[in-house]
Amino acid sequence: MIIGNLSGLSEFRLLGFPEISHLHPLLFVVLLSLYILTLMANTVIVFIINSDNTLHTPMYFFLTQLSCLDICYLSVIIPTILENLLVGTVSISQTRCALQMFFFLFFGVAECFLLAAMSLDRYFAICYPLHYTIIMSSRVCRSLVAGSYICGAAVALVHTLTTFSSPLCGSTIDRFFCEIQPFLDLHCGNTFQREIQVIVVAVFAILSPFLLIICSYIRIISTSLHMASAESRQKAFSTCSSHLLVVALFYGTASSMYLRPKAAPSCFGSKKLFYLLKGLQVHVGQKKAPKGYTQKWTPGHGFSHFDEGLRQ
């Protein structure tokens, strides 16, 4: 059904970075190096956590899922970008473009909800330390992760179906991979209804998890400020610092890329590389999380130091 409604188009053209074609060889080496580094870092994290029984705790379980999402998320778009840097404008088939959009949205939205699940984990660990192990059972953790993937799949399916089932009046995409925004410009006729649909889904997929994260950290801060000792407060804040860094980078990058008027200035095209490298910064920055977690977690004892702080 998706392929049959593309108004006879057989492929799309991804323009990529025509403004800086002289830098393509250098960018290819830099991007490929960052990509390999990120893949290795995520793979090492998953291997270490799975091979160490003392790390089989909720937050490390979520961290493993986050690393797997990073690997999949980057692997959806980076090969196309590398191809663009090598050969210039890339021709991509309808099927490949639709699949790329689906999995890009799937992994991106799933990561939004997974970050919200991780904030809930921090909330229960700090605000309800005596009941933490009961609340965050393995069943609850798996349900939260499954829910993240289900939400990601639902959002991706809705957007991909509606995008590729609408009549398109062009085949040139001024991006380095298939995403929603440039396809709005390719739609024939009035796109107002489609834009409203994108906004509504974005509120559910992006704003809802973000508000949950904000509410969780408001309670965490409130609880931490009522702890008797400065050491307990410091431990409470420091154990959340890595997650906050990831959230800030993730949502900061998404906001700078997508929260702008549709009729953006023409100079935006020259900033595509900046946003790409900034996006990679998110995934490289996330690799600092295991170090921060390890320093604050005592295997076999959980967050018992928060119990002491609350009792004092």
matplotlib code that plots the C-alpha trace (Angstrom):
import matplotlib.pyplot as plt

x = [0.0, 2.8, 4.7, 1.6, 0.6, 3.8, 2.4, 4.7, 7.9, 10.4, 13.2, 14.2, 17.3, 19.0, 21.1, 23.2, 25.9, 26.3, 27.4, 30.6, 31.5, 35.2, 35.1, 33.5, 36.6, 37.5, 34.0, 33.8, 36.9, 35.7, 32.1, 33.2, 35.6, 32.9, 30.5, 32.9, 33.9, 30.2, 29.5, 32.5, 31.6, 28.0, 29.0, 31.5, 28.8, 26.4, 29.1, 30.3, 26.9, 25.7, 28.9, 28.9, 26.1, 26.6, 25.4, 22.1, 20.1, 17.3, 19.4, 22.0, 19.2, 17.9, 21.4, 21.9, 18.6, 19.8, 23.1, 21.2, 18.9, 22.0, 23.5, 20.3, 19.4, 22.8, 23.0, 19.8, 21.1, 24.9, 25.5, 23.4, 25.3, 28.6, 27.4, 26.4, 29.8, 31.4, 29.3, 27.5, 23.7, 22.3, 19.4, 17.3, 14.5, 11.0, 11.1, 14.5, 13.4, 10.1, 12.0, 14.6, 11.9, 10.1, 13.1, 14.5, 11.2, 10.9, 14.3, 14.1, 10.6, 11.5, 14.6, 12.3, 10.2, 13.2, 14.7, 11.5, 11.6, 15.1, 13.9, 11.3, 14.0, 15.9, 12.8, 11.9, 15.5, 15.8, 12.3, 11.3, 14.5, 13.0, 10.6, 12.8, 13.6, 9.9, 8.6, 11.3, 11.0, 12.3, 8.8, 8.2, 11.5, 10.7, 7.2, 8.6, 11.1, 8.4, 6.1, 8.8, 9.2, 5.5, 5.0, 8.0, 6.5, 3.1, 4.3, 6.7, 3.9, 1.4, 3.9, 5.3, 1.9, 0.5, 3.6, 4.0, 0.3, -0.2, 0.4, 3.9, 4.9, 8.6, 11.5, 14.4, 15.0, 17.2, 18.5, 21.0, 18.3, 14.6, 12.7, 9.3, 10.0, 11.2, 8.3, 5.9, 7.3, 6.9, 3.2, 0.7, -1.8, -2.5, -0.3, -2.0, -3.8, -0.7, 1.3, -1.3, -1.0, 2.7, 2.4, -0.1, 1.9, 5.1, 3.3, 2.6, 5.9, 8.3, 6.6, 4.9, 8.1, 9.8, 7.2, 7.4, 11.2, 10.6, 8.1, 10.3, 13.3, 11.1, 10.3, 13.9, 15.2, 12.5, 13.3, 17.1, 16.8, 15.0, 17.9, 19.7, 23.3, 25.1, 26.7, 23.4, 22.2, 25.4, 25.0, 21.4, 22.2, 25.4, 23.7, 21.3, 23.9, 24.7, 21.0, 20.4, 23.3, 21.9, 18.4, 19.7, 21.8, 19.0, 16.2, 18.5, 19.5, 16.0, 14.7, 17.4, 16.7, 12.9, 11.5, 11.8, 9.4, 8.7, 9.8, 13.3, 16.0, 18.0, 21.2, 19.7, 20.9, 24.5, 23.9, 22.9, 26.5, 26.4, 23.2, 24.6, 27.7, 25.7, 23.5, 26.5, 27.7, 24.6, 25.5, 29.2, 28.2, 25.9, 28.9, 30.0, 26.9, 28.3, 31.2, 28.8, 26.5, 29.3, 30.6, 27.3, 25.9, 26.9, 26.3, 24.1, 23.1, 21.3, 20.7, 21.0, 22.9, 19.7, 17.9, 20.4, 20.1, 16.3, 16.4, 18.9]
y = [0.0, 2.4, 1.8, 1.9, 5.5, 7.4, 8.9, 6.9, 7.9, 5.1, 6.7, 9.8, 12.0, 12.9, 16.1, 15.7, 18.4, 20.1, 23.4, 21.8, 19.2, 20.1, 18.8, 15.4, 13.3, 14.8, 14.5, 10.9, 10.0, 12.0, 10.6, 7.0, 7.3, 8.7, 6.0, 3.2, 4.7, 4.9, 1.4, 0.1, 2.0, 0.8, -2.8, -2.7, -1.3, -4.1, -6.8, -5.6, -5.3, -8.7, -10.4, -9.0, -10.3, -7.4, -5.0, -6.8, -4.0, -1.9, 1.1, -1.0, -2.9, 0.4, 1.5, -1.7, -1.0, 2.6, 1.4, -1.0, 1.7, 3.9, 1.3, 0.8, 4.5, 5.5, 2.4, 3.6, 6.9, 6.9, 4.5, 6.7, 9.8, 8.1, 7.0, 10.6, 11.9, 9.4, 9.8, 13.1, 13.1, 9.6, 8.0, 5.9, 3.6, 4.0, 0.9, 1.8, 5.4, 4.2, 1.7, 4.3, 6.7, 4.0, 2.8, 6.3, 7.3, 3.9, 4.1, 7.8, 7.7, 4.6, 6.4, 9.3, 6.9, 4.9, 8.1, 8.7, 5.2, 5.8, 9.0, 6.9, 4.5, 7.4, 8.8, 5.5, 4.9, 8.3, 9.1, 5.5, 3.8, 1.3, 0.0, 0.5, -3.2, -4.1, -1.3, -1.7, -5.4, -7.2, -7.5, -3.8, -3.0, -5.2, -3.8, -0.2, -1.2, -3.1, 0.0, 2.2, 0.0, -0.3, 3.5, 3.9, 1.4, 2.9, 6.5, 5.3, 3.3, 6.1, 8.7, 6.3, 5.2, 8.7, 10.1, 7.6, 7.1, 10.8, 12.1, 13.5, 16.2, 15.8, 13.5, 15.7, 15.8, 18.5, 16.2, 13.4, 10.8, 10.3, 12.1, 13.7, 17.4, 17.5, 15.2, 17.9, 20.1, 17.3, 16.7, 18.0, 20.6, 22.0, 20.3, 22.1, 19.0, 16.8, 19.4, 19.4, 15.6, 15.8, 18.3, 16.2, 13.0, 14.9, 16.2, 12.6, 11.1, 13.8, 16.3, 13.6, 11.8, 15.1, 16.3, 13.0, 13.5, 17.0, 15.9, 13.1, 15.4, 18.0, 15.3, 14.1, 17.6, 18.2, 14.9, 15.6, 19.0, 17.5, 15.1, 15.8, 15.4, 17.2, 14.0, 12.3, 15.3, 15.2, 11.5, 12.0, 14.7, 13.1, 9.7, 11.6, 13.8, 11.4, 10.8, 14.6, 15.1, 12.6, 14.2, 17.7, 16.7, 14.6, 17.1, 20.1, 18.6, 17.7, 21.2, 22.9, 20.7, 20.7, 23.5, 26.2, 27.8, 25.9, 28.8, 28.8, 31.0, 29.7, 29.6, 26.6, 24.4, 25.2, 24.1, 20.5, 19.3, 21.1, 19.3, 16.0, 16.3, 17.6, 14.6, 12.3, 14.3, 13.0, 9.4, 9.9, 11.8, 9.0, 6.8, 8.7, 7.4, 4.0, 5.7, 8.0, 5.2, 2.9, 5.5, 5.9, 2.3, -0.2, -3.7, -5.8, -2.8, -0.6, 3.0, 2.2, 5.5, 7.4, 5.4, 6.7, 10.3, 10.1, 8.7, 11.2]
z = [0.0, 0.9, -2.4, -4.5, -3.6, -4.5, -7.7, -10.0, -8.3, -8.2, -6.1, -4.2, -4.4, -1.2, -1.7, 1.5, 1.8, -1.6, 0.0, 1.4, -1.3, -0.9, 2.6, 1.8, 2.1, 5.5, 6.8, 5.7, 7.8, 10.8, 10.7, 10.1, 13.0, 15.3, 14.2, 14.9, 18.2, 19.2, 18.1, 20.1, 23.2, 23.2, 22.5, 25.4, 27.7, 26.8, 27.1, 30.5, 32.0, 30.8, 31.9, 35.5, 37.8, 40.2, 37.5, 36.8, 38.4, 36.9, 36.0, 34.2, 32.5, 31.1, 30.2, 28.2, 26.3, 25.7, 24.2, 21.9, 20.8, 20.1, 17.9, 15.9, 15.7, 14.3, 12.0, 10.3, 9.1, 9.2, 6.3, 4.0, 5.1, 4.5, 1.0, 0.4, 1.4, -1.0, -4.1, -3.6, -4.3, -3.4, -5.1, -2.7, -3.6, -2.3, -0.1, 1.4, 2.1, 3.8, 5.9, 6.9, 8.0, 10.0, 11.9, 12.4, 14.1, 15.8, 17.6, 18.2, 19.9, 21.8, 23.2, 24.3, 26.4, 27.6, 29.0, 30.8, 32.2, 33.4, 35.2, 37.0, 38.1, 39.6, 41.2, 43.0, 44.0, 45.7, 46.8, 47.9, 48.7, 51.1, 48.5, 45.4, 44.8, 45.1, 42.9, 40.2, 39.8, 36.7, 35.4, 35.8, 34.1, 31.1, 30.9, 30.7, 28.0, 26.0, 26.3, 25.0, 21.9, 21.4, 21.5, 19.1, 16.7, 16.8, 16.1, 13.3, 11.7, 11.7, 10.3, 7.7, 6.4, 6.2, 4.6, 1.8, 1.1, 0.3, -3.3, -3.7, -6.3, -6.2, -5.5, -4.4, -0.6, 0.8, 3.7, 4.2, 5.0, 4.8, 7.5, 7.9, 7.5, 3.8, 2.8, 3.9, 1.2, -1.4, -0.6, -3.3, -2.2, 1.3, 4.0, 6.9, 8.1, 7.8, 9.8, 12.6, 12.7, 13.0, 15.9, 17.7, 17.4, 18.4, 21.6, 22.6, 21.5, 22.7, 25.0, 27.2, 28.1, 28.7, 31.1, 33.0, 33.3, 34.5, 37.1, 38.3, 38.8, 40.6, 43.2, 43.3, 44.0, 46.6, 48.4, 48.1, 49.7, 52.7, 53.4, 56.6, 55.6, 52.8, 51.7, 51.1, 49.0, 47.0, 46.3, 45.3, 42.8, 41.4, 40.7, 38.4, 36.7, 33.8, 33.0, 33.1, 30.7, 28.2, 28.4, 27.9, 24.9, 23.4, 23.7, 23.1, 19.7, 18.8, 19.6, 17.6, 14.6, 14.6, 16.7, 14.0, 11.5, 8.4, 6.3, 7.8, 6.5, 3.5, 5.6, 7.5, 4.7, 5.6, 9.2, 8.4, 9.2, 12.5, 13.6, 12.4, 14.4, 17.4, 17.2, 17.3, 20.4, 22.2, 21.6, 22.4, 25.6, 26.7, 27.1, 30.2, 32.0, 33.1, 35.0, 36.8, 37.7, 38.9, 41.3, 43.0, 43.1, 45.7, 44.3, 46.6, 48.7, 46.2, 47.4, 51.2, 51.7, 50.8, 53.5, 56.0, 54.8, 55.2, 58.6, 60.0]

ax = plt.figure().add_subplot(projection="3d")
ax.plot(x, y, z, "-o")
ax.set_aspect("equal")
plt.show()
